[in-house]
Amino acid sequence: MDSKDAPVKVLNVTVEMAPLAKQGGLGDVLGALPKALRGKSADARVLLPAFPGVMECVERKGYECSVLPREINVALNWRVYSARVYLAEVEGVPVYILENAELFDNPAIYPQSLSAASLMPFAFLSLAAFEIPAVTGWKPEIFHVHDWSTAILPIALRWHRHYKVFRSDYDVVFTIHNLAHQGIVDPPLLTSWGITREAFSIDGVEYYGQSNILKGGAIASDAITTVSPHYSWDIQTPEGGFGLHGVFSEMKGKLNGILNGIDYDVWSPKNDPLIPARYSLSDMSGKAECRKRLIETCHWEDDGKPIVAFVGRLVQQKGIDILFTMLDWLMVDNCRAVVIGSGVPQYEDWAQRFVRTYPDYFWCRIGFDDALAHLAYAGSDITAMPSLFEPCGLSQLIGMSYGSVPVVRGTGGLADTVIDFDGSPDGTGFVFSDYSTDELLKAMYRAISAFRDKDRWNALLKNAMSSDFSWNKSTLSYMELYNGLRSGELPS
């Protein structure tokens, strides 16, 4: 078989992969994308650190797992670090898991602050990828790295005093899931990892006298993707570029927006084992059972009002300030609200205050609970996503699948996925533009008005629940990108 006809070999290098390790949407994407790529005949694999809980999850889930005979060794800051390598089969995807209790000891994965010590796990992971062929006997053609936490890999492939010799062996795809986090550090730190002085220029990692890991990784990569088409445009603007809009505008020739999908094996009310009753468009009776269970969980009586759900991080990016201000106006007379998530202490305190003020109308769970998240989508009527910015977003896609109509701000991936029902008969939710409490309130009133009109609401549910955001189309776009790198012709 000609090498160009053989399955493309892709190693996803990541710190998150559901269900093994997850802090946000990145984990969901890496739990689904490699599996979908293998369904398109790609030889897609994953390299993942064994942060606390990872190996326990492998054992709990019963995944086939074995330890490889050779360890991986990487020199960092004049010391050699070693990791045991496990090969686990996670839902058909080969996952190489690096075990080093000293490096990978943070159950939160991401550090509170960036320092030489707190960044060492990410540097080790990135450089360990180059040792995979020697340890496993399998050599990827393409490294697919994700966000700043693995952006050291393409930096090293171009500017590391040792690993740059492999530059012609690999192509690198760099996916930006959230540009707000860039990994900005002092220059000497990268030098201690073996990065040469050539990297510290305007065409490398240099950023106002510091080193920007995400910037350097993007520049050194062969292709850049964002997790939605709209977000690829947003990061080229002063409002959405977080100081790098000029950099991405100059690199737009290798920049593509590929919309994330969702895994309907996990997020479909037709076969969800975590909800009390399954349902579909042809038989919605199960949704009433889910509403009943959600109301019981909240210790409420059913008053017939719509239930608004928010599942996600309690941070400004997600629009929590305007969401909570809006709910203060809207609850009691018009709706109830369920919030599941954690984040900034002031927002957590705000949520707890609402529980005390509106015990019959507001319920929250601080922290993430997977079973409760499934129940919230299944038992609610409206999913709120009033984001300040949103690279892609998964909650609106999950909400549509479960018949929890999304009310979203038209930014990033939300603009790509939700059609306003008042503007189109094919509408799947309600969209507002300006980031303000008043605009969100108007959109929410439109959703509640539709909820009160049974015929309109049923038509809206049909549109939303019929939407297909599976990984099929997105996977084809990634395959086109990989094959383009193989042939030297990037897709436009």
Secondary structure per residue as TSV (DSSP state, phi and psi in degrees):
chain	resnum	aa	ss	phi	psi
A	1	M	-	360.0	130.5
A	2	D	-	-60.8	141.6
A	3	S	T	-59.9	-29.2
A	4	K	T	-74.5	-17.9
A	5	D	T	-95.1	-12.2
A	6	A	S	-73.0	157.0
A	7	P	-	-57.4	133.5
A	8	V	-	-67.5	135.8
A	9	K	E	-99.9	117.2
A	10	V	E	-126.8	127.6
A	11	L	E	-109.4	113.0
A	12	N	E	-81.7	121.8
A	13	V	E	-106.4	118.7
A	14	T	-	-153.4	157.0
A	15	V	S	-98.9	-7.1
A	16	E	-	-131.6	142.0
A	17	M	B	-161.3	111.5
A	18	A	T	-71.1	140.8
A	19	P	T	-93.1	5.6
A	20	L	T	-73.0	-43.3
A	21	A	B	-149.4	123.3
A	22	K	-	-150.2	128.3
A	23	Q	S	-119.4	-16.5
A	24	G	S	-169.5	-155.0
A	25	G	H	-63.6	-27.5
A	26	L	H	-57.5	-41.2
A	27	G	H	-62.6	-40.6
A	28	D	H	-63.3	-43.2
A	29	V	H	-62.3	-46.5
A	30	L	H	-74.1	-17.2
A	31	G	H	-77.7	-17.8
A	32	A	H	-113.6	-41.6
A	33	L	H	-61.2	-51.4
A	34	P	H	-58.9	-37.9
A	35	K	H	-63.1	-42.8
A	36	A	H	-67.4	-37.2
A	37	L	H	-64.0	-39.7
A	38	R	H	-65.6	-29.1
A	39	G	H	-67.5	-18.7
A	40	K	T	-101.7	19.7
A	41	S	T	74.6	14.7
A	42	A	-	-81.1	146.2
A	43	D	E	-90.4	77.6
A	44	A	E	-95.9	130.1
A	45	R	E	-133.1	173.4
A	46	V	E	-132.9	140.8
A	47	L	E	-113.8	122.1
A	48	L	E	-138.8	138.1
A	49	P	E	-76.2	152.5
A	50	A	-	-90.2	69.5
A	51	F	-	-64.2	161.5
A	52	P	T	-51.1	130.4
A	53	G	T	100.0	-18.3
A	54	V	H	-66.7	-53.3
A	55	M	H	-66.9	-33.0
A	56	E	H	-64.3	-38.2
A	57	C	H	-66.5	-41.1
A	58	V	H	-56.5	-45.6
A	59	E	H	-69.1	-42.9
A	60	R	H	-63.4	-38.5
A	61	K	H	-79.6	-12.7
A	62	G	T	75.5	26.4
A	63	Y	-	-71.6	141.2
A	64	E	E	-63.7	131.0
A	65	C	E	-150.4	138.7
A	66	S	E	-143.5	152.6
A	67	V	E	-92.0	137.2
A	68	L	-	-82.2	152.9
A	69	P	S	-69.6	-25.9
A	70	R	S	-107.7	144.4
A	71	E	-	-90.0	164.5
A	72	I	E	-100.6	132.5
A	73	N	E	-120.3	132.5
A	74	V	E	-136.1	133.1
A	75	A	E	-90.3	124.0
A	76	L	E	-138.6	125.8
A	77	N	T	52.2	49.9
A	78	W	T	63.9	25.3
A	79	R	E	-140.1	145.6
A	80	V	E	-96.8	122.6
A	81	Y	E	-103.4	143.4
A	82	S	E	-123.8	151.3
A	83	A	E	-140.2	137.1
A	84	R	E	-73.6	144.2
A	85	V	E	-115.7	124.1
A	86	Y	E	-107.2	146.9
A	87	L	E	-114.1	113.9
A	88	A	E	-113.9	146.5
A	89	E	E	-102.6	104.1
A	90	V	E	-107.2	101.1
A	91	E	T	50.8	45.4
A	92	G	T	87.3	-1.5
A	93	V	E	-106.6	124.4
A	94	P	E	-70.0	125.5
A	95	V	E	-123.2	120.0
A	96	Y	E	-88.1	121.1
A	97	I	E	-112.3	124.6
A	98	L	E	-94.8	123.2
A	99	E	E	-111.8	115.5
A	100	N	-	-148.7	104.3
A	101	A	T	-63.5	-28.0
A	102	E	T	-71.3	-44.3
A	103	L	T	-77.9	-46.2
A	104	F	S	-102.7	67.4
A	105	D	-	-112.3	3.6
A	106	N	-	-98.0	109.3
A	107	P	T	-65.6	-19.8
A	108	A	T	-85.3	-5.8
A	109	I	S	71.1	-58.6
A	110	Y	S	-92.4	138.0
A	111	P	-	-77.4	157.1
A	112	Q	S	-70.3	-32.0
A	113	S	S	-141.6	157.2
A	114	L	-	-97.0	124.8
A	115	S	-	-148.3	174.4
A	116	A	H	-57.5	-41.1
A	117	A	H	-73.2	-43.9
A	118	S	H	-72.8	-21.6
A	119	L	H	-93.6	-10.5
A	120	M	H	-56.3	-40.3
A	121	P	H	-59.0	-37.2
A	122	F	H	-74.5	-36.5
A	123	A	H	-65.1	-44.1
A	124	F	H	-60.8	-47.7
A	125	L	H	-57.0	-46.7
A	126	S	H	-63.3	-43.8
A	127	L	H	-77.5	-27.3
A	128	A	H	-63.1	-25.9
A	129	A	G	-58.7	-33.4
A	130	F	G	-71.2	-17.8
A	131	E	G	-92.9	-6.7
A	132	I	H	-57.6	-45.4
A	133	P	H	-58.1	-41.4
A	134	A	H	-68.8	-32.5
A	135	V	H	-86.8	-32.5
A	136	T	H	-107.9	-21.2
A	137	G	S	82.0	2.4
A	138	W	-	-115.6	128.7
A	139	K	-	-118.9	119.5
A	140	P	-	-74.3	157.6
A	141	E	S	-91.3	-32.1
A	142	I	E	-129.5	130.2
A	143	F	E	-93.2	127.8
A	144	H	E	-111.9	109.0
A	145	V	E	-107.3	158.6
A	146	H	E	-135.1	116.5
A	147	D	S	64.2	179.6
A	148	W	G	-61.7	-27.4
A	149	S	G	-65.3	-19.5
A	150	T	G	-123.1	12.0
A	151	A	T	-71.2	-12.2
A	152	I	H	-64.4	-26.2
A	153	L	H	-59.9	-56.4
A	154	P	H	-64.8	-31.6
A	155	I	H	-59.9	-46.2
A	156	A	H	-66.0	-36.5
A	157	L	H	-64.7	-25.3
A	158	R	H	-99.2	-36.2
A	159	W	H	-126.1	4.0
A	160	H	B	-77.9	141.0
A	161	R	T	-64.1	-22.0
A	162	H	T	-110.8	-51.3
A	163	Y	G	-72.0	-13.2
A	164	K	G	-65.9	-15.6
A	165	V	G	-68.5	-16.0
A	166	F	G	-91.1	6.7
A	167	R	G	-53.2	-40.8
A	168	S	G	-79.6	-6.8
A	169	D	G	-84.3	-22.4
A	170	Y	-	-136.8	152.6
A	171	D	E	-107.5	154.6
A	172	V	E	-126.5	127.3
A	173	V	E	-105.4	129.0
A	174	F	E	-117.0	115.6
A	175	T	E	-101.8	127.8
A	176	I	E	-97.1	112.6
A	177	H	S	-92.2	-28.2
A	178	N	-	-160.8	109.6
A	179	L	T	-74.5	-11.9
A	180	A	T	-64.5	-23.3
A	181	H	-	-110.8	117.0
A	182	Q	-	-121.9	-12.7
A	183	G	-	69.7	62.9
A	184	I	E	-95.4	122.1
A	185	V	E	-138.7	171.3
A	186	D	-	-72.1	142.7
A	187	P	H	-55.0	-39.9
A	188	P	H	-59.4	-23.0
A	189	L	H	-62.8	-46.2
A	190	L	H	-67.2	-34.0
A	191	T	H	-60.4	-37.8
A	192	S	H	-69.3	-15.1
A	193	W	T	-93.8	0.8
A	194	G	T	99.7	7.3
A	195	I	B	-79.0	128.0
A	196	T	-	-77.4	166.1
A	197	R	G	-64.6	-20.9
A	198	E	G	-59.2	-26.4
A	199	A	G	-71.8	-21.2
A	200	F	S	-90.6	70.6
A	201	S	S	-143.0	172.3
A	202	I	T	-62.5	-24.7
A	203	D	T	-94.6	19.5
A	204	G	T	-138.1	-128.2
A	205	V	T	-88.9	-11.0
A	206	E	E	-60.6	134.8
A	207	Y	E	-152.7	95.9
A	208	Y	T	50.8	47.3
A	209	G	T	84.6	-4.5
A	210	Q	E	-117.4	-179.4
A	211	S	E	-107.9	127.0
A	212	N	E	-107.5	106.6
A	213	I	H	-64.7	-42.9
A	214	L	H	-63.5	-44.4
A	215	K	H	-58.8	-49.7
A	216	G	H	-61.8	-40.3
A	217	G	H	-64.4	-40.0
A	218	A	H	-65.2	-43.8
A	219	I	H	-63.7	-39.6
A	220	A	H	-79.9	-12.0
A	221	S	S	-81.7	158.7
A	222	D	S	-84.5	-27.4
A	223	A	E	-148.2	145.4
A	224	I	E	-121.4	135.9
A	225	T	E	-126.8	152.1
A	226	T	E	-112.9	169.6
A	227	V	S	-90.7	12.2
A	228	S	S	-163.9	153.5
A	229	P	H	-60.1	-43.8
A	230	H	H	-62.0	-37.0
A	231	Y	H	-68.0	-29.4
A	232	S	H	-65.5	-27.5
A	233	W	H	-81.3	-40.2
A	234	D	H	-57.9	-41.2
A	235	I	T	-73.7	-6.5
A	236	Q	T	-95.1	7.7
A	237	T	S	-113.0	153.8
A	238	P	T	-58.3	-32.9
A	239	E	T	-71.9	-34.6
A	240	G	T	-111.1	-2.1
A	241	G	S	-90.5	-7.5
A	242	F	T	47.9	46.0
A	243	G	T	85.4	-5.0
A	244	L	-	-116.3	14.8
A	245	H	H	-60.5	-37.7
A	246	G	H	-66.6	-37.7
A	247	V	H	-62.4	-47.3
A	248	F	H	-73.2	-30.5
A	249	S	H	-63.7	-39.5
A	250	E	H	-68.7	-26.7
A	251	M	T	-101.7	17.1
A	252	K	G	-62.2	-18.9
A	253	G	G	-66.8	-22.8
A	254	K	G	-115.2	18.6
A	255	L	E	-107.9	126.9
A	256	N	E	-131.1	142.9
A	257	G	E	-102.1	117.6
A	258	I	-	-120.1	117.7
A	259	L	-	-67.4	131.7
A	260	N	-	-62.8	152.0
A	261	G	-	-110.2	-175.7
A	262	I	-	-125.1	155.8
A	263	D	-	-91.4	105.2
A	264	Y	T	-72.5	-8.3
A	265	D	T	-70.3	-23.6
A	266	V	T	-102.9	-40.1
A	267	W	S	-116.4	67.2
A	268	S	-	-142.5	128.0
A	269	P	T	-68.4	-10.9
A	270	K	T	-69.2	-31.8
A	271	N	T	-138.3	22.9
A	272	D	-	-78.1	115.1
A	273	P	T	-77.5	-8.3
A	274	L	T	-93.2	-3.6
A	275	I	S	-109.0	154.4
A	276	P	S	-69.0	-23.0
A	277	A	S	-149.8	136.4
A	278	R	-	-83.5	154.9
A	279	Y	-	-158.0	168.0
A	280	S	B	-154.8	177.5
A	281	L	T	-58.4	-33.5
A	282	S	T	-76.4	-18.8
A	283	D	B	-151.4	97.8
A	284	M	-	-91.8	6.5
A	285	S	H	-60.5	-31.5
A	286	G	H	-64.5	-28.0
A	287	K	H	-66.5	-35.4
A	288	A	H	-63.5	-37.3
A	289	E	H	-65.6	-38.2
A	290	C	H	-68.0	-39.2
A	291	R	H	-60.8	-43.4
A	292	K	H	-60.1	-43.7
A	293	R	H	-67.1	-40.3
A	294	L	H	-62.5	-43.3
A	295	I	H	-64.1	-38.8
A	296	E	H	-64.5	-40.7
A	297	T	H	-60.3	-36.7
A	298	C	T	-84.1	-4.1
A	299	H	T	61.4	44.2
A	300	W	-	-111.6	168.3
A	301	E	-	-103.3	145.6
A	302	D	-	-76.6	116.0
A	303	D	-	-103.6	5.9
A	304	G	S	82.2	-6.5
A	305	K	-	-75.1	152.2
A	306	P	-	-64.9	146.5
A	307	I	E	-105.0	123.9
A	308	V	E	-96.4	129.0
A	309	A	E	-113.9	141.8
A	310	F	E	-130.0	124.3
A	311	V	E	-126.3	114.2
A	312	G	S	162.0	-169.2
A	313	R	-	-77.6	140.2
A	314	L	B	-90.7	76.0
A	315	V	S	-135.7	164.0
A	316	Q	G	-61.7	-36.3
A	317	Q	G	-51.2	-35.2
A	318	K	G	-84.0	2.5
A	319	G	T	77.0	27.3
A	320	I	H	-63.7	-35.2
A	321	D	H	-62.5	-45.6
A	322	I	H	-77.3	-28.2
A	323	L	H	-64.9	-49.6
A	324	F	H	-68.7	-37.0
A	325	T	H	-63.6	-41.1
A	326	M	H	-64.2	-44.1
A	327	L	H	-63.0	-33.7
A	328	D	H	-59.4	-32.9
A	329	W	H	-80.5	-37.2
A	330	L	H	-93.5	-32.9
A	331	M	B	-64.0	169.7
A	332	V	T	79.4	-63.8
A	333	D	T	-82.8	-26.3
A	334	N	T	-122.7	-28.3
A	335	C	B	-163.5	173.9
A	336	R	E	-121.4	166.0
A	337	A	E	-140.5	142.0
A	338	V	E	-124.3	127.0
A	339	V	E	-124.5	129.3
A	340	I	E	-128.9	119.8
A	341	G	E	160.8	178.4
A	342	S	-	-145.3	165.8
A	343	G	B	168.7	-128.7
A	344	V	-	-65.7	131.5
A	345	P	H	-53.2	-37.6
A	346	Q	H	-64.8	-33.1
A	347	Y	H	-75.8	-37.4
A	348	E	H	-61.6	-42.3
A	349	D	H	-64.2	-40.0
A	350	W	H	-59.5	-45.6
A	351	A	H	-62.1	-43.8
A	352	Q	H	-65.1	-34.2
A	353	R	H	-65.8	-39.3
A	354	F	H	-61.3	-38.8
A	355	V	H	-59.9	-41.3
A	356	R	H	-72.1	-36.1
A	357	T	H	-79.4	-38.4
A	358	Y	-	-125.0	61.6
A	359	P	T	-62.1	-24.6
A	360	D	T	-92.6	1.0
A	361	Y	T	-134.3	-14.3
A	362	F	E	-136.0	131.7
A	363	W	E	-135.8	141.2
A	364	C	E	-142.4	156.0
A	365	R	E	-126.5	111.2
A	366	I	E	-79.2	121.5
A	367	G	S	112.0	169.4
A	368	F	-	-104.8	134.1
A	369	D	-	-133.4	111.7
A	370	D	H	-61.1	-45.0
A	371	A	H	-64.1	-40.7
A	372	L	H	-66.6	-35.3
A	373	A	H	-62.0	-45.0
A	374	H	H	-61.0	-42.5
A	375	L	H	-66.1	-37.5
A	376	A	H	-62.7	-44.5
A	377	Y	H	-65.0	-42.2
A	378	A	H	-72.2	-34.4
A	379	G	H	-93.3	-10.9
A	380	S	-	-92.9	169.0
A	381	D	S	-107.8	-28.0
A	382	I	E	-134.8	134.8
A	383	T	E	-107.6	123.7
A	384	A	E	-96.7	129.2
A	385	M	E	-141.5	75.1
A	386	P	-	-89.0	48.5
A	387	S	-	-63.8	143.2
A	388	L	S	-66.0	-44.5
A	389	F	-	-147.8	154.2
A	390	E	-	-151.3	103.3
A	391	P	S	-51.9	-47.8
A	392	C	S	-140.2	-64.6
A	393	G	-	90.8	135.7
A	394	L	S	-114.3	-27.7
A	395	S	H	-59.6	-38.2
A	396	Q	H	-67.8	-32.7
A	397	L	H	-71.5	-42.6
A	398	I	H	-64.5	-43.4
A	399	G	H	-56.1	-45.4
A	400	M	H	-61.8	-41.3
A	401	S	H	-60.4	-36.2
A	402	Y	T	-96.5	6.6
A	403	G	T	71.0	29.8
A	404	S	-	-109.5	99.6
A	405	V	E	-65.2	128.5
A	406	P	E	-77.8	135.8
A	407	V	E	-114.0	113.8
A	408	V	E	-134.2	158.3
A	409	R	E	-87.7	138.1
A	410	G	S	-77.4	73.5
A	411	T	S	-135.4	148.8
A	412	G	H	50.5	-134.9
A	413	G	H	-67.1	-20.7
A	414	L	H	-65.4	-38.2
A	415	A	H	-68.5	-27.7
A	416	D	H	-79.8	-19.9
A	417	T	H	-117.1	-20.4
A	418	V	-	-113.8	126.7
A	419	I	-	-103.4	130.6
A	420	D	B	-68.6	126.7
A	421	F	T	-69.9	-30.4
A	422	D	T	-76.0	-14.5
A	423	G	T	-103.5	-10.4
A	424	S	-	-154.9	140.1
A	425	P	T	-66.2	-16.1
A	426	D	T	-92.8	9.4
A	427	G	-	-58.2	148.1
A	428	T	-	-121.4	2.3
A	429	G	B	-180.0	-155.9
A	430	F	E	-132.7	132.7
A	431	V	E	-123.5	136.9
A	432	F	E	-126.4	160.7
A	433	S	-	-103.9	-58.3
A	434	D	S	-75.2	139.2
A	435	Y	-	-80.3	90.9
A	436	S	S	-156.0	154.6
A	437	T	H	-60.9	-40.6
A	438	D	H	-61.4	-42.9
A	439	E	H	-69.0	-38.9
A	440	L	H	-64.5	-41.7
A	441	L	H	-60.6	-42.3
A	442	K	H	-63.3	-42.9
A	443	A	H	-64.5	-39.8
A	444	M	H	-68.0	-38.6
A	445	Y	H	-61.3	-38.0
A	446	R	H	-64.6	-39.4
A	447	A	H	-66.1	-42.9
A	448	I	H	-67.0	-36.4
A	449	S	H	-62.2	-41.7
A	450	A	H	-66.4	-38.3
A	451	F	H	-58.8	-35.1
A	452	R	T	-78.2	-10.9
A	453	D	S	-107.4	101.3
A	454	K	H	-57.4	-42.8
A	455	D	H	-65.4	-44.2
A	456	R	H	-63.6	-43.4
A	457	W	H	-64.4	-40.9
A	458	N	H	-64.5	-37.8
A	459	A	H	-65.1	-39.9
A	460	L	H	-65.8	-43.5
A	461	L	H	-61.1	-39.7
A	462	K	H	-61.1	-44.7
A	463	N	H	-61.8	-49.0
A	464	A	H	-65.2	-47.9
A	465	M	H	-74.6	-16.2
A	466	S	H	-86.9	-10.3
A	467	S	-	-64.6	143.2
A	468	D	-	-116.3	106.2
A	469	F	-	-117.8	39.2
A	470	S	-	-68.7	169.8
A	471	W	H	-77.7	-1.0
A	472	N	H	-58.7	-52.9
A	473	K	H	-67.1	-42.4
A	474	S	H	-63.4	-40.2
A	475	T	H	-63.6	-39.1
A	476	L	H	-61.6	-37.0
A	477	S	H	-66.3	-40.9
A	478	Y	H	-66.9	-38.7
A	479	M	H	-63.0	-39.8
A	480	E	H	-62.1	-39.8
A	481	L	H	-66.2	-47.3
A	482	Y	H	-59.6	-46.5
A	483	N	H	-68.2	-29.9
A	484	G	H	-65.4	-40.8
A	485	L	H	-64.2	-37.8
A	486	R	H	-58.8	-43.0
A	487	S	H	-91.3	-6.0
A	488	G	T	83.0	15.1
A	489	E	-	-128.2	101.9
A	490	L	-	-71.8	139.3
A	491	P	-	-67.9	145.9
A	492	S	-	-90.5	360.0
